[in-house]
Amino acid sequence: MSINQSGGSLSEAVRRAYDAGQEDEMLEPMVRADVAGRLDLNFVTLIEYAASLRVRAAFPPERELRHTLTEVLGAAGFRVRKIAESEKATHVGFFFNGKTGDIFLGEERVVVPSPRVEQYAERPEMSAAELAGEIISRLGDDFPQAIVANLANVDEVGHLEDREAVLKAVRTVAGVPAPAEMTGRSLIERKPAGFPPRRKLLLLILDGWGHREEAYGNLIREAGPENFERIWRGYPRSVLDSSGEAVGMPPGTVGNSEAGHLHLGAGRRVFLDRVRVDRAIEDGSFFRNETLLWAMNEARSSGRALHLMGIVSFYSSHGTIRHLFALMRMAREAGVKRLFIYSFVGRRNDMPETGAVYIEKVEDMARKLGVGEVATVMGRYWPLARANTPDRVEKAYRALVYGEGLKVPGNFSA
């Protein structure tokens, strides 16, 4: 794909990419033309991503969550089997266990490889059939067990603007309707005499599946998921809130897979790290944070640049552009002279082509504060890959570290 770059701001370059057929989620990396290598850096993160990382976290974990569902079931003698595609393995593991990498007593994890495609619209079925096979093969075991399984199709394909692919993903998860000839009764609903009792639990997480009465724009209803509707009508059910404060997120924000799995496993409300950061900005303690001040003072005293990297959006559960603006104001107050910003755009469920708007707001804020320049822009598809897709992560890495990507000429002083 060829995009004519004639200089100007990165927000303008993003708009030219839209004209060439790109969208925010998979936006190819863009870098300033004269950005040099960026090695030998000290790293600070807002939150702790992994205890093994050699970085300082501004907001480390407050406390460990105990007695999550996996831990409780294991202690009660259940073998807990987690089954998920590689795209969602972290969710049924790390997040479901209360954001810990620990493997609890009796816990077993089965990871089914997600398909290696450019985007899941190419294969809306993903690996659901293989995953279902793994579930079925374990249901017949005699020992007490709990199976926690994730069907990722609706979440992953639903983020893409491909109506037919989304409908196919929904129908994949709902399965095949039973024909009229199948008149047998469910063995779960009514067990025949002499049927041996078994202590079993199946928690099937239909990731991205939601309930809405309104028909307009409701692709789940349009897909006509007969199996799901039969279960919905014929068995006890309940509707849970999955956004905002109900799942520990800021009011009015949409939910996400991380918050959903965390709360399903924890059985209690857990405020997410973003809420902690939001509150710190509101009460002013953010601007006194020892770790953040350390990073900025190191950059100023050594005469080196300060680099800020993250999602640029108003609504992401992982962060908000307000966090970036707070860091930019803090850097100016700390006397930082050179500040470069590395932006990931394409927050899922955002309106199309909002990435350029966000980047323009960052550029405007930099001009207003008199410090900061946008160095790179790329879709979140590249740096935030969860599945076994090292090629995607490498592309982001090489753009961030070596300045590889679509060159956008402009005045830039690295």
Secondary structure, DSSP 8 states (H G I E B T S, - for coil): ------SS-HHHHHHHHHHTT--STT---EEETT-----S---EEEE-S-TTS-SEEEE-------S-HHHHHHHTT-EEEEEEEGGGHHIIIIITTTS-----TTEEEEEE-----SSGGG-TTTTHHHHHHHHHHHHT-SS-EEEEEEE-HHHHHHTSS-HHHHHHHHHHHH-----TT-----TTTS--TT-----EEEEEEETT----S--TT-HHHHH--HHHHHHHHHS-------SGGGGTS-TT----HHHHHHHHHHSS----HHHHHHHHHHHSGGGG-HHHHHHHHHHHHHT--EEEEEE--SS-TT--HHHHHHHHHHHHHTT---EEEEEEE--TT--TT-HHHHHHHHHHHHHHHT--EEEEEEETTTTT--SS-HHHHHHHHHHHHH--SEEE------
